[in-house]
Amino acid sequence: MKYHKTLMVLLTLAVASFARADVAPAKRAEIEKLLQLTGMTKLVDQMKAQMIGSIRQSQPNAPAEFWDKFSAKMDSHQLIEKIVPIYDKYYTVEDLQALNAFYSSPVGHKILATLPNVMQESMRVGQEWGGELAQEAAHEIQAEAPAKK
């Protein structure tokens, strides 16, 4: 899961660097509200720590001063500024207002609070299901093997 988040951050950084654009102030406000409501701003800080940890493992010989400078340069606000144009590209101001209304509602709060658990449990169920299907396929191949000889 950590590697997926790190990969997501790296991809976001790569894509976001090409997505710079001016965003209308009213739309920017809606995007920033959505990012706040959905916890993206907190997630960016978490991803920063995970990214540094992941890169640090891949570069064990880098001096400590490098990590201090690298960490200091990773301003979460700068990444948010690179993400805003992506939201601008895919969502209208009306979309954003509707999303913000939803995520401000009790059911929106519930979705945000429970979604990590739902995703984690869904991934576990999907892995179990995939394992069961793999076993079934392997048994079928074994059962068919003597018939082919």
ROSE-4610 file (N, C-alpha, C; in Angstrom, 1 decimal, always signed):
// ROSE-4610
residu = [M/M/M/K/K/K/Y/Y/Y/H/H/H/K/K/K/T/T/T/L/L/L/M/M/M/V/V/V/L/L/L/L/L/L/T/T/T/L/L/L/A/A/A/V/V/V/A/A/A/S/S/S/F/F/F/A/A/A/R/R/R/A/A/A/D/D/D/V/V/V/A/A/A/P/P/P/A/A/A/K/K/K/R/R/R/A/A/A/E/E/E/I/I/I/E/E/E/K/K/K/L/L/L/L/L/L/Q/Q/Q/L/L/L/T/T/T/G/G/G/M/M/M/T/T/T/K/K/K/L/L/L/V/V/V/D/D/D/Q/Q/Q/M/M/M/K/K/K/A/A/A/Q/Q/Q/M/M/M/I/I/I/G/G/G/S/S/S/I/I/I/R/R/R/Q/Q/Q/S/S/S/Q/Q/Q/P/P/P/N/N/N/A/A/A/P/P/P/A/A/A/E/E/E/F/F/F/W/W/W/D/D/D/K/K/K/F/F/F/S/S/S/A/A/A/K/K/K/M/M/M/D/D/D/S/S/S/H/H/H/Q/Q/Q/L/L/L/I/I/I/E/E/E/K/K/K/I/I/I/V/V/V/P/P/P/I/I/I/Y/Y/Y/D/D/D/K/K/K/Y/Y/Y/Y/Y/Y/T/T/T/V/V/V/E/E/E/D/D/D/L/L/L/Q/Q/Q/A/A/A/L/L/L/N/N/N/A/A/A/F/F/F/Y/Y/Y/S/S/S/S/S/S/P/P/P/V/V/V/G/G/G/H/H/H/K/K/K/I/I/I/L/L/L/A/A/A/T/T/T/L/L/L/P/P/P/N/N/N/V/V/V/M/M/M/Q/Q/Q/E/E/E/S/S/S/M/M/M/R/R/R/V/V/V/G/G/G/Q/Q/Q/E/E/E/W/W/W/G/G/G/G/G/G/E/E/E/L/L/L/A/A/A/Q/Q/Q/E/E/E/A/A/A/A/A/A/H/H/H/E/E/E/I/I/I/Q/Q/Q/A/A/A/E/E/E/A/A/A/P/P/P/A/A/A/K/K/K/K/K/K]
num = [1/1/1/2/2/2/3/3/3/4/4/4/5/5/5/6/6/6/7/7/7/8/8/8/9/9/9/10/10/10/11/11/11/12/12/12/13/13/13/14/14/14/15/15/15/16/16/16/17/17/17/18/18/18/19/19/19/20/20/20/21/21/21/22/22/22/23/23/23/24/24/24/25/25/25/26/26/26/27/27/27/28/28/28/29/29/29/30/30/30/31/31/31/32/32/32/33/33/33/34/34/34/35/35/35/36/36/36/37/37/37/38/38/38/39/39/39/40/40/40/41/41/41/42/42/42/43/43/43/44/44/44/45/45/45/46/46/46/47/47/47/48/48/48/49/49/49/50/50/50/51/51/51/52/52/52/53/53/53/54/54/54/55/55/55/56/56/56/57/57/57/58/58/58/59/59/59/60/60/60/61/61/61/62/62/62/63/63/63/64/64/64/65/65/65/66/66/66/67/67/67/68/68/68/69/69/69/70/70/70/71/71/71/72/72/72/73/73/73/74/74/74/75/75/75/76/76/76/77/77/77/78/78/78/79/79/79/80/80/80/81/81/81/82/82/82/83/83/83/84/84/84/85/85/85/86/86/86/87/87/87/88/88/88/89/89/89/90/90/90/91/91/91/92/92/92/93/93/93/94/94/94/95/95/95/96/96/96/97/97/97/98/98/98/99/99/99/100/100/100/101/101/101/102/102/102/103/103/103/104/104/104/105/105/105/106/106/106/107/107/107/108/108/108/109/109/109/110/110/110/111/111/111/112/112/112/113/113/113/114/114/114/115/115/115/116/116/116/117/117/117/118/118/118/119/119/119/120/120/120/121/121/121/122/122/122/123/123/123/124/124/124/125/125/125/126/126/126/127/127/127/128/128/128/129/129/129/130/130/130/131/131/131/132/132/132/133/133/133/134/134/134/135/135/135/136/136/136/137/137/137/138/138/138/139/139/139/140/140/140/141/141/141/142/142/142/143/143/143/144/144/144/145/145/145/146/146/146/147/147/147/148/148/148/149/149/149]
x = [+0.8/+0.0/+0.9/+2.0/+2.9/+3.5/+3.8/+4.4/+3.4/+2.1/+1.1/+1.0/+1.0/+0.9/+2.1/+3.3/+4.5/+4.4/+4.0/+3.9/+2.9/+1.8/+0.8/+1.3/+2.1/+2.7/+3.6/+4.5/+5.4/+4.7/+3.7/+2.9/+2.2/+1.7/+1.0/+2.0/+3.2/+4.2/+4.6/+4.7/+5.1/+4.0/+2.7/+1.6/+1.3/+1.4/+1.1/+2.0/+3.2/+4.2/+3.8/+3.0/+2.6/+1.2/+0.6/-0.8/-1.0/+0.1/+0.0/-0.9/-1.8/-2.7/-3.3/-3.8/-4.5/-5.9/-6.3/-7.6/-8.4/-9.6/-10.5/-10.6/-10.5/-10.5/-11.7/-12.9/-14.0/-13.9/-13.4/-13.2/-12.0/-11.0/-9.9/-10.3/-11.2/-11.7/-12.5/-13.3/-14.0/-13.1/-12.1/-11.1/-10.4/-9.9/-9.2/-10.1/-11.4/-12.4/-12.5/-12.6/-12.7/-11.5/-10.3/-9.1/-9.0/-9.5/-9.6/-10.6/-11.8/-12.9/-12.5/-11.8/-11.5/-10.2/-9.5/-8.3/-7.1/-7.2/-6.0/-4.9/-5.1/-4.0/-3.3/-4.0/-3.3/-2.6/-3.2/-2.6/-1.3/-1.2/+0.0/+1.1/+0.9/+1.9/+2.3/+1.4/+1.7/+2.5/+2.1/+2.8/+4.2/+4.4/+5.7/+6.7/+6.2/+7.0/+7.2/+6.2/+6.4/+7.4/+7.3/+8.2/+9.6/+9.8/+11.2/+11.7/+10.9/+11.3/+11.6/+10.8/+11.1/+12.3/+12.5/+13.7/+14.9/+14.8/+15.9/+16.4/+15.4/+15.8/+16.5/+16.1/+16.8/+18.1/+18.4/+19.6/+20.3/+20.7/+21.2/+22.5/+23.2/+24.5/+24.5/+23.3/+23.2/+23.4/+24.2/+24.5/+23.2/+23.3/+22.2/+21.8/+22.7/+22.4/+21.6/+21.8/+20.9/+19.5/+19.2/+17.8/+17.2/+18.0/+17.5/+17.1/+18.0/+17.7/+16.5/+16.5/+15.4/+14.1/+14.0/+12.8/+12.3/+13.3/+13.0/+12.4/+12.9/+12.4/+11.0/+10.6/+9.3/+8.2/+7.8/+6.7/+5.4/+4.6/+3.3/+2.4/+2.5/+1.7/+2.0/+3.3/+3.7/+3.1/+3.0/+2.4/+0.9/+0.2/-1.2/-1.4/-0.5/-0.6/-0.5/+0.3/+0.4/-0.8/-1.5/-2.7/-3.9/-4.0/-5.2/-5.6/-4.6/-5.0/-5.6/-5.2/-5.8/-7.2/-7.6/-9.0/-9.8/-9.1/-9.7/-10.0/-9.1/-9.2/-10.4/-10.7/-11.7/-13.0/-13.1/-14.4/-14.8/-16.1/-16.6/-16.8/-17.1/-17.3/-18.6/-19.6/-20.8/-20.5/-19.7/-19.3/-18.6/-17.7/-17.0/-18.0/-18.9/-19.9/-20.7/-21.1/-21.9/-21.1/-19.9/-19.0/-18.8/-18.6/-18.4/-19.6/-20.8/-22.0/-22.2/-21.8/-21.9/-21.0/-19.7/-18.7/-18.9/-19.7/-20.0/-21.2/-21.9/-23.1/-22.8/-23.7/-23.4/-23.0/-23.7/-23.3/-21.9/-21.6/-20.3/-19.2/-19.4/-18.5/-18.3/-19.5/-19.4/-18.6/-18.8/-18.0/-16.5/-16.2/-14.7/-14.2/-15.0/-14.5/-14.3/-15.2/-15.2/-14.5/-14.3/-13.7/-12.4/-11.5/-10.2/-10.5/-11.4/-11.7/-12.4/-13.3/-14.0/-13.0/-12.1/-11.1/-10.1/-9.7/-8.8/-9.5/-10.7/-11.5/-11.8/-12.1/-12.4/-11.1/-10.0/-8.7/-8.5/-8.7/-8.5/-9.4/-10.7/-11.7/-11.3/-10.8/-10.4/-9.2/-8.3/-7.1/-7.5/-8.4/-8.9/-9.6/-10.5/-11.2/-10.2/-9.2/-8.2/-7.5/-7.2/-6.5/-7.4/-8.7/-9.6/-9.7/-9.8/-9.9/-8.6/-7.5/-6.2/-6.2/-6.6/-6.7/-7.6/-8.7/-9.7/-9.1/-8.4/-7.8/-6.7/-5.9/-4.8/-5.4/-6.5/-7.1/-7.7/-8.3/-8.8/-7.7/-6.6/-5.5/-5.0/-4.8/-4.4/-5.3/-6.6/-7.7/-7.6/-7.4/-7.3/-6.1/-5.0/-3.7/-3.7/-4.2/-4.2/-5.1/-6.1/-7.0/-6.3/-5.3/-4.6/-3.5/-3.1/-2.0/-2.5]
y = [-1.2/+0.0/+1.3/+1.2/+2.4/+2.6/+1.6/+1.7/+2.3/+1.9/+2.5/+4.0/+4.4/+5.8/+6.6/+6.0/+6.7/+6.8/+5.7/+5.8/+6.8/+6.9/+7.9/+9.3/+9.5/+10.9/+11.2/+10.2/+10.5/+10.7/+10.0/+10.2/+11.5/+11.9/+13.2/+14.3/+14.2/+15.2/+15.3/+14.2/+14.2/+14.8/+14.4/+14.9/+16.4/+16.7/+18.0/+19.1/+18.7/+19.7/+20.2/+19.3/+19.7/+20.4/+20.4/+20.9/+22.3/+23.1/+24.4/+25.3/+26.0/+26.9/+27.9/+29.0/+29.9/+29.4/+29.5/+29.0/+30.2/+30.3/+31.4/+31.3/+32.5/+32.6/+31.8/+31.9/+31.2/+29.7/+29.3/+27.9/+27.4/+28.1/+27.8/+27.6/+28.5/+28.4/+27.1/+26.7/+25.4/+24.2/+24.3/+23.2/+23.1/+24.2/+24.2/+23.7/+24.0/+23.5/+22.0/+21.5/+20.1/+19.3/+19.9/+19.3/+19.2/+20.3/+20.3/+19.3/+19.3/+18.4/+16.9/+16.6/+15.2/+14.7/+15.7/+15.3/+15.2/+15.7/+15.7/+16.5/+17.6/+18.4/+17.6/+16.9/+16.1/+14.9/+14.3/+13.2/+13.6/+14.8/+15.3/+15.3/+15.7/+15.7/+14.3/+13.3/+12.0/+11.4/+11.7/+11.2/+11.7/+12.9/+13.5/+12.7/+12.4/+11.5/+10.2/+9.6/+8.2/+8.3/+9.3/+9.4/+9.6/+10.4/+10.6/+9.3/+8.5/+7.2/+6.3/+6.2/+5.3/+5.6/+6.9/+7.3/+7.1/+7.4/+7.2/+5.7/+4.8/+3.4/+3.0/+3.7/+3.4/+4.1/+5.1/+5.8/+5.8/+4.7/+4.6/+5.3/+5.6/+6.3/+7.8/+8.3/+9.8/+10.4/+11.5/+12.1/+12.7/+12.8/+13.3/+14.7/+15.5/+16.9/+16.9/+15.9/+15.9/+15.7/+14.8/+14.5/+15.8/+16.5/+17.7/+18.8/+18.9/+19.9/+19.4/+18.1/+17.6/+17.8/+17.4/+17.5/+19.0/+19.9/+21.3/+21.9/+21.3/+21.8/+21.2/+20.1/+19.5/+20.3/+21.4/+22.2/+21.6/+21.1/+20.5/+21.5/+22.8/+23.8/+23.8/+23.7/+23.7/+22.5/+21.4/+20.2/+20.5/+21.0/+21.4/+22.4/+23.3/+24.3/+23.6/+22.5/+21.7/+20.8/+20.5/+19.6/+20.4/+21.6/+22.5/+22.5/+22.7/+22.7/+21.4/+20.3/+19.0/+19.0/+19.4/+19.5/+20.5/+21.6/+22.6/+21.9/+21.1/+20.5/+19.5/+18.8/+17.7/+18.1/+19.1/+19.5/+20.9/+21.1/+22.4/+23.0/+24.3/+24.9/+24.3/+24.0/+23.3/+21.9/+21.2/+19.9/+20.0/+21.0/+21.2/+21.6/+22.5/+22.9/+21.7/+20.9/+19.7/+18.7/+18.5/+17.7/+18.2/+19.5/+20.1/+20.1/+20.2/+20.1/+18.6/+17.7/+16.3/+16.0/+16.3/+16.0/+16.8/+17.9/+18.7/+18.1/+17.2/+16.6/+15.4/+15.0/+13.9/+12.6/+12.3/+11.1/+11.3/+12.5/+12.7/+12.5/+13.0/+12.8/+11.3/+10.6/+9.1/+8.4/+8.8/+8.2/+8.5/+9.7/+10.0/+9.3/+9.1/+8.4/+6.9/+6.3/+4.9/+4.4/+5.2/+4.8/+4.0/+4.5/+3.7/+2.3/+2.1/+0.7/-0.1/+0.6/-0.1/-0.6/+0.3/+0.0/-1.1/-1.1/-2.1/-3.4/-3.5/-4.7/-5.2/-4.3/-4.7/-5.3/-4.7/-5.3/-6.7/-6.9/-8.2/-9.2/-8.9/-9.8/-10.1/-9.0/-9.2/-10.2/-10.0/-10.9/-12.4/-12.5/-13.9/-14.5/-13.7/-14.2/-14.6/-13.7/-14.1/-15.3/-15.5/-16.8/-18.0/-17.9/-19.0/-19.3/-18.3/-18.5/-19.2/-18.7/-19.3/-20.8/-21.1/-22.5/-23.4/-22.8/-23.5/-23.8/-22.7/-22.9/-23.9/-23.9/-24.9/-26.3/-26.5/-27.8/-28.3/-27.4/-27.8/-28.2/-27.5/-27.9/-29.2/-29.5/-30.8/-31.9/-31.6/-32.6/-32.9/-31.9/-32.1/-32.7/-32.6/-33.1/-34.6/-35.5/-36.9/-37.2/-36.4/-36.6/-36.2/-35.3/-34.9/-35.9/-36.8/-37.7/-38.9]
z = [+0.0/+0.0/+0.0/+0.8/+0.8/-0.6/-1.3/-2.6/-3.6/-3.4/-4.3/-4.1/-2.8/-2.5/-3.0/-2.9/-3.3/-4.9/-5.5/-7.0/-7.4/-6.7/-7.0/-6.9/-5.9/-5.7/-6.8/-7.2/-8.2/-9.5/-9.8/-11.1/-11.0/-9.9/-9.7/-10.0/-9.4/-9.6/-11.1/-11.8/-13.2/-14.0/-13.8/-14.6/-14.2/-13.0/-12.5/-13.1/-13.3/-13.8/-15.2/-16.0/-17.3/-17.3/-16.1/-16.0/-15.5/-15.5/-14.9/-15.8/-15.1/-15.8/-14.8/-15.4/-14.5/-14.2/-13.0/-12.6/-12.0/-12.5/-12.0/-10.5/-9.9/-8.4/-7.8/-8.3/-7.7/-7.8/-9.0/-9.2/-8.3/-8.2/-7.3/-5.9/-5.4/-4.1/-3.9/-4.9/-4.8/-4.8/-5.6/-5.7/-4.3/-3.8/-2.5/-1.4/-1.4/-0.5/-0.6/-1.8/-2.0/-1.5/-1.8/-1.4/+0.2/+0.8/+2.3/+2.8/+2.2/+2.7/+2.5/+1.4/+1.1/+1.8/+2.5/+3.2/+2.3/+1.1/+0.2/+0.8/+1.4/+2.0/+3.0/+3.9/+4.9/+4.2/+3.2/+2.5/+1.8/+1.3/+0.6/+1.7/+2.9/+3.9/+4.3/+4.3/+4.6/+3.4/+2.2/+1.0/+1.0/+1.4/+1.5/+2.4/+3.5/+4.5/+3.9/+3.3/+2.7/+1.5/+0.7/-0.4/+0.0/+1.0/+1.5/+2.1/+2.8/+3.4/+2.3/+1.2/+0.1/-0.6/-0.9/-1.7/-0.8/+0.5/+1.4/+1.4/+1.4/+1.3/+0.0/-1.1/-2.3/-2.5/-1.6/-1.7/-0.3/+0.2/+1.6/+1.8/+0.7/+0.9/+0.8/+0.6/+0.5/+1.9/+1.9/+3.2/+3.9/+5.2/+6.0/+5.6/+5.2/+4.9/+3.6/+2.7/+1.5/+1.9/+2.9/+3.3/+3.9/+4.7/+5.3/+4.2/+3.2/+2.2/+1.3/+1.0/+0.2/+0.9/+2.1/+2.9/+3.0/+3.2/+3.3/+2.0/+0.9/-0.5/-0.8/-0.1/-0.4/+0.3/-0.3/+0.3/-0.2/+0.7/+0.4/-0.4/-0.1/-0.8/-2.2/-2.6/-4.0/-4.7/-4.1/-4.8/-5.0/-3.9/-4.1/-5.2/-5.4/-6.5/-7.8/-7.9/-9.1/-9.4/-8.3/-8.4/-8.8/-8.4/-8.6/-10.1/-11.0/-12.5/-13.0/-12.3/-12.8/-12.4/-11.3/-10.9/-11.8/-12.1/-13.0/-14.4/-14.9/-16.2/-16.2/-15.2/-15.2/-14.6/-13.8/-13.2/-13.4/-13.7/-13.8/-12.4/-12.3/-11.0/-10.4/-11.3/-10.8/-10.2/-10.9/-10.4/-9.0/-8.9/-7.6/-6.5/-6.8/-5.8/-5.3/-6.3/-5.9/-5.1/-5.4/-4.6/-3.2/-3.2/-1.9/-1.0/-1.6/-0.9/-0.4/-1.2/-0.8/+0.3/+0.2/+1.2/+2.5/+2.4/+3.6/+4.4/+3.7/+4.3/+5.2/+6.1/+7.0/+6.2/+5.1/+4.4/+3.7/+3.3/+2.7/+3.8/+5.0/+6.1/+6.4/+6.3/+6.6/+5.5/+4.2/+3.1/+3.4/+3.7/+3.9/+5.0/+6.1/+7.3/+7.1/+6.3/+6.1/+4.9/+3.9/+2.6/+2.8/+3.6/+3.7/+4.2/+5.1/+5.6/+4.5/+3.8/+2.7/+1.6/+1.3/+0.3/+0.7/+2.0/+2.5/+2.6/+3.0/+3.1/+1.7/+0.8/-0.6/-1.3/-1.0/-1.6/-1.0/+0.3/+0.9/+0.3/+0.1/-0.5/-2.0/-2.7/-4.1/-4.2/-3.2/-3.2/-2.9/-1.9/-1.6/-2.8/-3.5/-4.6/-5.7/-6.0/-7.0/-6.7/-5.4/-5.0/-5.2/-4.9/-5.1/-6.6/-7.4/-8.9/-9.4/-8.9/-9.3/-8.9/-7.7/-7.3/-8.2/-8.5/-9.4/-10.7/-11.3/-12.6/-12.6/-11.5/-11.4/-11.2/-10.5/-10.3/-11.7/-12.4/-13.7/-14.7/-14.7/-15.5/-15.1/-13.8/-13.3/-13.7/-13.6/-14.0/-15.5/-16.3/-17.7/-18.2/-17.5/-17.9/-18.3/-17.4/-17.8/-19.1/-19.2/-20.4/-21.7/-21.7/-22.9/-23.3/-22.4/-22.8/-23.6]
